[in-house]
């Protein structure tokens, strides 16, 4: 995995985190509303039981007197000009107003609020987020390749809520959290780290470990925990591609080899590299699209497809070229690779 403090079995638990949707202003507004709600509860109780209060000034307890008494009682211990005289009023001040006073002080004292309430809230919220994770994508490693993969996922319309990034470097993870995605700090070669990332309910794992041997170990760990998860892996050395395939990779991408092919192709066609880059990334004039044949398209030829230009057909895990006679009639379950116009962004 990329350098950083790794997860050690028997040490700290892997840290799962996703930045909350509420900003500073929204959080402050919620605190103010909380104070108003607590004061409102105290005010309503005093008004309903105003007969249990005595005004030492004029002997009459008005609504303004109740507002004054409530405010003074919540923020201080009172001045003695208005006092509770019945048992009900005294018990209300003891068991309702006093706790309200305490909570109001905790809310205004931000550090005390965070220390006493926020940590527990964050633990509960992270537990809820983890339990709700399903069909998400886990990116193991947030180096240059992992960062590009996350950017491309977001550009293709994947919601940040559906992405979990695993890395050892907390500084890199803070960048991911700023995007709204979830993070797990730890080494993806460990079972506990992948379990924390929700590997058993994920749909896809992207392995960009930076080292081929580490990537293979991550894939073996994934296959042990979640055999059905689709795994895509970045491998730097060609000789390691077979090992990665044996370890369980469904898709293997060799960035060095792919980049070299584009560079070589650009020497005979200056526009080749640009066009291929447009096909595999969002933002160009054309996109590659993979989909399953619809019922209305069964029996038709690839040339009759109007959604895009069909390039390849996959049938029962076998690639059919367009000139293949078997490809002239589409069947249910066929998977099409086509070039389509980019969707609006």
C-alpha positions in Angstrom: 0.0 0.0 0.0 1.1 3.6 -0.3 3.4 4.7 2.5 1.9 5.9 5.8 1.0 4.4 9.1 -0.5 1.0 8.2 -3.1 -0.9 10.1 -1.6 -3.4 12.5 -3.7 -6.4 13.6 -4.3 -6.1 17.3 -3.7 -2.3 17.2 -6.2 0.5 16.5 -9.3 -0.4 14.7 -9.5 0.8 11.0 -11.0 4.3 10.9 -14.1 4.7 8.7 -15.1 8.3 8.0 -17.4 10.3 5.7 -17.7 14.0 6.0 -21.1 15.2 7.1 -23.4 17.1 4.8 -23.9 20.0 7.2 -21.6 22.9 7.0 -20.5 25.3 9.7 -23.5 27.7 9.2 -26.0 24.8 9.2 -24.4 23.3 12.4 -24.6 26.7 14.1 -28.2 27.2 13.1 -29.1 23.7 14.5 -27.4 24.7 17.8 -29.4 28.0 18.0 -32.7 26.1 17.2 -31.8 23.6 19.9 -31.4 26.4 22.4 -34.7 28.0 21.4 -36.4 24.6 21.6 -35.1 24.0 25.1 -36.1 27.5 26.3 -39.5 27.0 24.7 -40.0 23.8 26.7 -39.2 25.7 29.9 -41.3 28.6 28.9 -44.3 26.4 28.1 -44.0 24.6 31.4 -43.8 27.7 33.4 -46.8 29.3 31.7 -49.0 26.2 32.1 -48.1 26.1 35.8 -47.9 29.9 36.4 -50.2 29.5 39.4 -47.2 27.9 41.1 -45.1 31.1 40.8 -45.2 34.2 43.0 -44.2 37.7 41.9 -42.8 39.5 45.0 -43.2 42.9 43.1 -46.9 43.2 42.3 -48.3 39.7 43.2 -49.5 39.1 39.6 -47.6 36.7 37.2 -48.1 37.9 33.6 -46.8 36.3 30.4 -43.9 38.7 30.3 -43.2 37.8 33.9 -43.0 34.1 32.8 -40.7 35.0 29.9 -38.5 37.0 32.2 -38.5 34.3 34.9 -37.7 31.5 32.3 -34.9 33.4 30.8 -33.3 34.3 34.1 -33.8 30.8 35.5 -32.3 29.1 32.4 -29.2 31.4 32.2 -28.7 31.9 36.0 -30.2 30.8 39.3 -32.6 33.7 39.4 -32.8 36.9 41.4 -35.6 36.0 43.9 -38.1 38.5 42.6 -40.2 35.7 41.1 -40.0 32.3 42.8 -41.7 28.9 42.6 -43.9 28.4 45.6 -45.8 25.1 44.9 -44.3 21.6 44.9 -45.2 21.2 41.2 -43.4 24.4 40.2 -40.3 23.5 42.3 -40.1 20.0 40.8 -40.5 21.4 37.3 -37.6 23.7 37.9 -35.6 20.9 39.5 -36.1 18.1 36.9 -36.8 20.1 33.7 -35.4 23.6 33.9 -32.1 22.6 35.6 -31.2 20.0 32.9 -32.2 22.6 30.2 -29.9 25.1 31.8 -27.1 22.5 31.7 -27.7 21.6 28.0 -27.9 25.3 27.0 -24.4 25.9 28.5 -23.1 22.8 26.8 -24.4 24.0 23.4 -22.9 27.4 23.8 -19.6 25.9 25.0 -18.6 24.4 21.7 -15.6 22.5 23.0 -17.7 20.9 25.8 -20.5 20.1 23.3 -18.0 18.5 20.9 -16.3 16.5 23.7 -19.5 15.2 25.3 -21.9 14.7 22.4 -20.3 15.0 19.0 -17.9 12.0 19.3 -20.8 9.7 20.2 -22.9 11.2 17.4 -20.1 10.7 14.9 -19.6 7.0 16.0 -23.3 6.4 15.6 -23.4 8.2 12.2 -20.4 6.3 10.9 -22.0 3.0 12.0 -25.2 3.9 10.2 -23.3 4.9 7.0 -21.4 1.6 7.1 -24.5 -0.4 7.5 -26.2 1.4 4.6 -23.3 0.8 2.2 -24.4 -1.4 -0.7 -23.3 -1.8 -4.3 -20.5 0.7 -3.7 -17.0 1.0 -5.2 -13.9 0.5 -3.1 -10.7 2.2 -4.3 -7.7 0.6 -2.6 -4.9 3.1 -2.8 -5.2 6.9 -3.4 -2.0 7.6 -5.2 -1.9 9.2 -8.6 -3.7 6.3 -10.3 -6.3 6.0 -7.5 -7.0 9.7 -7.5 -7.5 9.6 -11.3 -9.9 6.7 -10.9 -12.0 8.5 -8.3 -12.1 11.7 -10.4 -13.3 9.6 -13.4 -15.9 7.8 -11.3 -17.3 11.1 -10.2 -17.2 12.5 -13.8 -19.2 9.5 -15.0 -22.0 10.2 -12.5 -21.1 8.0 -9.6 -22.3 9.6 -6.4 -19.6 10.3 -3.7 -21.8 8.3 -1.3 -21.1 5.2 -3.4 -17.3 5.5 -3.2 -15.0 4.3 -0.3 -11.3 5.0 -0.5 -8.8 2.9 1.5 -5.3 4.3 2.1 -2.7 4.6 4.9 -2.0 8.3 4.4 -4.3 10.5 6.4 -3.4 13.6 4.3 -4.6 11.8 1.2 -7.8 10.7 2.8 -8.6 14.3 3.9 -8.6 15.1 0.1 -11.1 12.3 -0.5 -13.3 13.4 2.4 -13.5 16.9 0.8 -15.1 15.3 -2.2 -17.8 13.7 -0.1 -16.6 10.1 -0.4 -16.1 7.8 2.6 -12.6 6.8 3.7 -10.9 4.0 5.7 -7.4 4.6 7.0 -5.5 1.3 6.9 -3.8 -1.3 4.8 -6.1 -3.0 2.3 -4.1 -6.3 2.6 -5.8 -6.8 6.1 -9.2 -8.4 6.4 -10.3 -5.9 9.1 -9.7 -2.9 6.8 -11.6 -4.3 3.9 -14.4 -5.4 6.2 -14.7 -1.9 7.5 -14.9 -0.6 3.9 -17.9 -2.9 3.4 -16.2 -5.3 0.9 -18.9 -7.9 1.3 -21.7 -5.6 0.0 -19.5 -3.8 -2.6 -20.1 -4.2 -6.3 -16.6 -3.3 -7.5 -13.1 -2.9 -6.1 -10.4 -0.9 -7.9 -6.9 -1.9 -6.7 -4.3 0.8 -7.3 -1.7 -0.2 -4.7 1.4 1.3 -6.4 3.3 -2.1 -6.2 2.4 -5.2 -8.1 3.1 -7.6 -5.2 0.9 -5.5 -2.8 -1.9 -5.4 -5.5 -1.8 -9.2 -5.8 -2.1 -9.6 -2.0 -5.0 -7.1 -1.9 -6.8 -9.1 -4.6 -6.3 -12.4 -2.8 -7.7 -10.8 0.4 -10.7 -9.5 -1.5 -11.4 -12.8 -3.1 -11.2 -14.5 0.2 -13.8 -12.1 1.8 -16.0 -11.4 -1.2 -15.6 -13.8 -4.1 -18.4 -12.2 -6.2 -17.0 -8.6 -6.1 -15.7 -7.4 -9.5 -12.1 -6.4 -9.2 -10.2 -4.1 -11.5 -6.4 -3.8 -10.9 -3.6 -1.6 -12.1 -0.4 -3.7 -12.8 2.9 -2.1 -13.8 4.8 -5.1 -15.1 3.5 -7.2 -17.9 5.0 -10.4 -16.4 2.8 -9.8 -13.4 -0.5 -9.6 -15.3 -0.8 -13.4 -15.3 -0.3 -13.5 -11.6 -2.9 -10.8 -11.1 -5.3 -12.8 -13.2 -4.7 -15.9 -11.2 -5.2 -13.8 -8.0 -8.7 -13.0 -9.1 -8.6 -9.8 -11.1 -11.5 -9.4 -13.6 -9.9 -6.5 -15.4 -6.2 -5.7 -15.5 -5.0 -2.3 -16.7 -1.3 -1.7 -17.3 -0.9 2.1 -17.3 2.7 2.0 -18.5 1.9 -0.4 -21.4 -1.2 1.5 -22.3 0.6 4.8 -22.3 3.4 3.4 -24.4 0.9 2.1 -27.0 -0.7 5.5 -27.3 2.6 7.2 -27.7 3.7 4.7 -30.4 0.4 5.1 -32.2 0.7 8.9 -32.2 3.8 8.6 -34.4 1.7 7.3 -37.3 -1.5 9.2 -36.5 -1.4 12.4 -34.6 -5.1 12.2 -33.7 -5.1 8.6 -32.5 -4.0 9.2 -28.9 -6.5 12.1 -28.5 -9.4 10.0 -29.8 -8.6 7.0 -27.6 -8.3 9.4 -24.6 -11.7 10.8 -25.4 -13.2 7.3 -25.5 -11.9 6.2 -22.2 -12.5 9.4 -20.2 -15.4 11.8 -19.8 -15.2 15.2 -21.3 -14.6 14.4 -25.0 -16.9 14.2 -28.0 -17.4 10.5 -27.7 -17.8 7.9 -24.9 -17.4 4.2 -24.7 -20.5 2.5 -23.4 -21.0 -1.1 -22.2 -24.6 -2.4 -21.8 -26.8 -5.5 -22.2 -29.0 -6.0 -25.3 -32.5 -4.9 -24.7 -35.5 -7.2 -25.5 -36.5 -5.0 -28.4 -33.0 -5.4 -30.0 -32.9 -9.2 -29.8 -32.8 -10.6 -33.4 -31.5 -7.4 -34.9 -28.1 -6.9 -36.4 -25.5 -4.6 -34.9 -26.0 -2.1 -37.7 -29.6 -1.6 -36.7 -28.7 -0.4 -33.2 -29.4 3.4 -33.0 -28.0 4.2 -29.6 -24.4 4.2 -30.9 -21.8 2.5 -33.1 -21.4 -1.1 -31.9 -17.7 -2.1 -31.8 -17.9 -5.5 -30.1 -20.3 -8.1 -28.9 -19.7 -10.4 -25.9 -21.7 -13.6 -25.8 -21.2 -16.1 -23.0 -17.8 -14.5 -22.1 -16.7 -14.9 -25.8 -15.8 -11.9 -27.9 -17.6 -11.7 -31.3 -16.2 -9.4 -33.9 -18.7 -7.6 -36.1 -17.7 -9.7 -39.2 -18.5 -12.9 -37.3 -21.6 -14.6 -38.8 -22.8 -15.3 -35.3 -22.8 -11.6 -34.5 -25.3 -10.7 -37.2 -28.3 -11.6 -35.0 -28.2 -10.3 -31.4 -29.4 -12.6 -28.6 -30.7 -12.0 -25.1 -27.8 -11.6 -22.7 -25.4 -10.2 -25.3 -23.2 -7.4 -24.0 -22.5 -4.5 -26.4 -19.5 -2.2 -26.5 -20.5 0.9 -28.4 -19.3 4.4 -29.1 -22.0 6.9 -28.1 -22.4 10.6 -27.9 -21.5 12.0 -24.5 -24.4 12.5 -22.2 -25.2 16.0 -20.9 -23.2 16.9 -17.8 
